[in-house]
Amino acid sequence: TNILACLMIVLSALGAACTALVQKAFDVQFYSGMSRAAVMDTLGVTADMDVSAQTTAYIGLTDEEQNIFAEEIVAFMKGETDEQPAALKEREQQHMRDVRRLIALAQQVSKACITLAAGLAVVIAWTGAKDKRRGLPFGVVSGALLAAAAVGGAYALMHAQGFEALFVRMHEVLFTNDLWLLNPQTDILIRMMPQLLFERAAMDVAVKAMQ
């Protein structure tokens, strides 16, 4: 029972992490408001500057244009359409198709983990019905500590190696091509999605996974 309880907690945490990742990929604000905020901070734009103009000049999209862009990207990521924003070049579009496949896989993993965790919860309730002991089962505590250790380990690794190195390594593992190597001089996607945006998104996903 303790082993099943531990596995249930770990699967629940993994399912929650995948769910949070998918939600972030489907969040219009991630590609619009959060994007522009990250770009402003990356560029060091201050209050005494024309914030909107500085950001627009760098990204190549106005606030309104980026909002439309964000809605088109989300529609594509959700599979509602195969059309991508016209501002994206062919290489960027190919990369986004790869990303959409990963998000679809994350959805499948999330559903599988949650379903298995629910099934284990039923088994645990049935096998532990006659257990007269009170308090949290050892397996539940162990599973929670294991999930927390995984998040803590990833956080420590990020600080030890730096987010950029970890981010690059992750791309090398997840993608079988080099389409993710974009040029900020020519590709709008890399300009509107600086490293800081992904750092903040990673923290959001981690927090939601642990809630």
N, C-alpha and C positions, 0 to 999 in steps of 0.2 A: 504493500500500500504506500509506503514511504517513497519507494522508487517511482511508482506511478504518479504520486503527488508532485515529486520533483520534476518529472518529465512534463506534467501538465503545466506547471508554472513556466518552465523554459519555453514550451510551445506557445503558451499565451503571450509571453514577452516577444518572441520572434514574430508571431502573428500581428501583435500591436505595432511593432517596428515597421513591418511591411505595409500595414495599413496607413501608418503615419507618412511613410515615404510616398505612397500612392496619392494620398490627400495633398501632399505638397506639390506633386507633379500636376495635379488637377486644379491647383489654386491659381486663379487669375492674378492675384496680388503678387505671387512669386515672380511672375514675368513682367510685372508693371511697377507697382509701388515699392515692393521690396528690392526689385532690381535697381530702380533709380536711386533709392536710398543707399544701396551698397556702392553704386558707381560714384555718388557724391562723396561718400566717406573715403573711397579709394583714391579719388582725385584730390581730396583735401579741400573740397569746396566749402567755403565759410559763409556765414550769414551776410557779410558785407559784399558778397558777389551776387551776380544775377544767377541764382541757383538753377532755375529752369533752363536758362539759355546755355549755361556751362555744360549741364548734363546732356541737353539736346545736341549740342555741338559735338560732344564726344561719342554718344551712342549713334546719332544720326536719325533719331526719331523724336518727335515732340511728345508731350504727355498724351495727347489724344491719339496720336498715331501708335504709340506704344500700348495703349489700352486696347486698341483694335487688334494689334499684333498679338497681345497676350490672350485675347479671346480666341483668336484663330489657332494659336498654339495649343490651348487647352482642348479645343474641339478636336484637333488632330490627335492629341495624346489620349483622349477618351475613345478614339476610334469612330467618332461621329462623322468624320470626313477624312479623305486621303489628301486633301488639298492643304498646303502649308503656305505661310505668308510669302508674298511675292518678294519681300526684301531678302529672303534667304537664298543663297547661292546653292548650286547643286550639291556641293560637298557638305554644306550645312544641313540640307534636307536629308541626305543619306544618313548623316549622323543622328538626326532626330528620329529617323525610322528605326535605327538601332536602339535608341533610348526608349521608344514606344514599346518595342519588343521586351525590353527589360522590365518596364513598368507592368506590362501584361503578365510577365512571369511573377513579379512581386505580388500581384493580385491573386494569382493562383496559389502561391505559397501561403499568403495570408489566409485564404479560405481553407486550405488544407490544415494549417496549424490550428486555426480556431475550431474547426470541426473535430480534429483529433483531441484537442484539449477538452472540448465539451463531452466527447465520448469518454475520455479518461475520468472526468468529473463524475459521470454517472457510475462508472465502475468503482471509483473510490468511495462514493456514497453508499453503494451496495455492499462492498466488502467491509467497509468500516462502520456499518450500521450498528453492529453489536459491540463495537469498541466503546467501553465505558470511560476511557481516558478523556480528559478534558484538555482544552488548549489547542494550539495550532499543531498539526502533525509535523514531525521532524522533516518529512519530505517537502512540505510546503515552505518551511523556513529555508531548507537547503536549496530549493529551486529559486526562491527569491534572492538568496545570497549569490547563487550562481549567475543569475541574470544581471544582478547589480555588478558582480565582478567582471562580467563580459563588457558592460558599458564602461566601467572604470578602467579596464584594461585598454579598451579602444581609445579612451580619453588620454590615458597616460602615453600610449603609443603615439598619438597625434602630437603631444607636446614634446616627446622625445625626438621624433623624426621631423616634426613640423607638418602642418596640415598639407602644404604643397606637395611634399614628397609622398605622403600617404594618399593624397588625391590622385597623383600621377600613377602610383602603383595600382590603385583601385581601377583606374581606366585600363591599364595594361592587362589586368586580370579579367575584367568584365567584357572588354571589346576585342574582337579578333582582327581588327584593322586599325589604321591610324587616322581615321576620319575625325577623331576628337581633337587632333592637333590642328587647331584653327589659327588664323592670322588676324590679329586685331587691326591690322592696317586695311584689310579687305573684307573681313567677316564680321557682320553686325552681331552675330550670336555671342561671340566671345567678348565683345565690348559691353553688351548689356548684361552679361552674366559673369562678373569678375569673381575671383577666388573668395572674396569676403562674403558674397551672396551664398555660396555653398557652405561656408563655415557656419553661417547663421542658420541655414536650413538644416545642417547636420545636428546642431544643438537642439533645434525645435523637434526634430524627429526623435532624438534620444530622450528628451524630456517627456514627450507624449508616450513613448514606448514604456516608460517607467511609471506612468500614472495608473 
